[in-house]
Amino acid sequence: MRLNPLTGVVEGFRSAVLGTGVTLDPLMLAAQRGDETMVRLLLNRGADPTLVASDGRDAERRATELN
């Protein structure tokens, strides 16, 4: 993932499907990786922190349980 500085859009991302079959959105993936800068950027750009993956975890839970 990278931020296009001209458009302010995060590019190069498609939903990540883990080996377990869980699909994550960019915010969930950044939270799971512990990437605070990307989490803040995505939230500032309107990412929805209430979305829940098929495993029942949202971004906040991924950040606290998986890091």
Backbone torsions as a table, in degrees:
resi	resn	phi	psi	omega
1	MET	NA	142.8	173.4
2	ARG	-150.1	152.3	178.4
3	LEU	-92.0	125.6	173.5
4	ASN	-77.4	114.3	-175.3
5	PRO	-66.8	-21.2	-179.7
6	LEU	-81.5	-36.3	-176.6
7	THR	-104.0	-19.9	-176.7
8	GLY	75.3	17.4	-177.4
9	VAL	-104.7	138.0	174.7
10	VAL	-77.9	125.2	-175.9
11	GLU	-115.7	165.6	173.2
12	GLY	75.7	27.0	-179.1
13	PHE	-129.1	133.1	167.5
14	ARG	-124.1	157.1	179.3
15	SER	-51.7	133.2	-179.1
16	ALA	-87.8	129.4	175.8
17	VAL	-108.6	115.9	-178.7
18	LEU	-77.3	166.1	177.6
19	GLY	-57.2	-18.9	179.7
20	THR	-85.9	-5.3	-178.4
21	GLY	87.1	7.2	179.2
22	VAL	-84.0	129.9	178.3
23	THR	-99.5	130.5	-178.4
24	LEU	-116.7	146.0	171.7
25	ASP	-89.2	172.2	-176.7
26	PRO	-57.2	-39.3	-179.6
27	LEU	-64.7	-44.2	178.9
28	MET	-61.7	-42.7	-179.4
29	LEU	-64.9	-44.5	179.0
30	ALA	-63.6	-40.6	179.0
31	ALA	-64.8	-43.1	-179.9
32	GLN	-63.0	-35.1	179.5
33	ARG	-79.9	-10.3	-178.7
34	GLY	76.6	24.4	-177.3
35	ASP	-89.1	85.2	-175.2
36	GLU	-61.4	-37.6	-179.9
37	THR	-62.4	-45.7	-179.8
38	MET	-68.9	-37.3	177.7
39	VAL	-59.9	-47.7	179.7
40	ARG	-61.7	-44.1	-179.9
41	LEU	-60.1	-48.5	-179.0
42	LEU	-62.4	-41.8	177.6
43	LEU	-63.9	-41.8	178.3
44	ASN	-64.6	-24.8	-179.9
45	ARG	-95.0	7.7	172.5
46	GLY	99.9	12.3	176.8
47	ALA	-59.2	145.3	-176.8
48	ASP	-93.3	106.4	-178.1
49	PRO	-74.4	-5.7	-179.2
50	THR	-91.6	-5.9	178.3
51	LEU	-64.1	143.7	-178.3
52	VAL	-123.2	132.1	177.3
53	ALA	-74.2	170.1	-177.9
54	SER	-64.8	-14.7	177.4
55	ASP	-90.3	4.3	176.1
56	GLY	87.3	3.7	-179.1
57	ARG	-102.3	137.5	171.5
58	ASP	-96.3	-178.1	-176.6
59	ALA	-60.6	-43.7	-178.6
60	GLU	-62.5	-44.5	179.9
61	ARG	-65.5	-38.3	177.6
62	ARG	-61.5	-42.2	-178.4
63	ALA	-64.5	-40.3	-175.3
64	THR	-83.5	-34.2	-176.4
65	GLU	-86.9	-30.1	-169.9
66	LEU	-105.8	3.1	177.4
67	ASN	-111.9	NA	NA
